[in-house]
């Protein structure tokens, strides 16, 4: 009895995004929906909680510590304003 041949694995030489590019892509994809939300905009947090000493922004969500701390008690319009600032930060980022 012959054993069926295993399918070939795809090549591993695919270019991978570095983590920072992945975080930026995740946020970029979420900005339009968050800004257009009729209800409370979702938190931008992607559970990568580390502040960049140079910019003062979280690596994962691009918020400042003040924005992160105020999120849970902020009004919807303030949350949309944070998302708008995140969009500006994404555009300015290399």
Secondary structure, DSSP 8 states (H G I E B T S, - for coil): -----------S------HHHHHHHHHHHHHHHHHH-SS-------S---B-TTT-SBTTT---HHHHHHGGG--HHHHHHHHHHHHHHHHH--
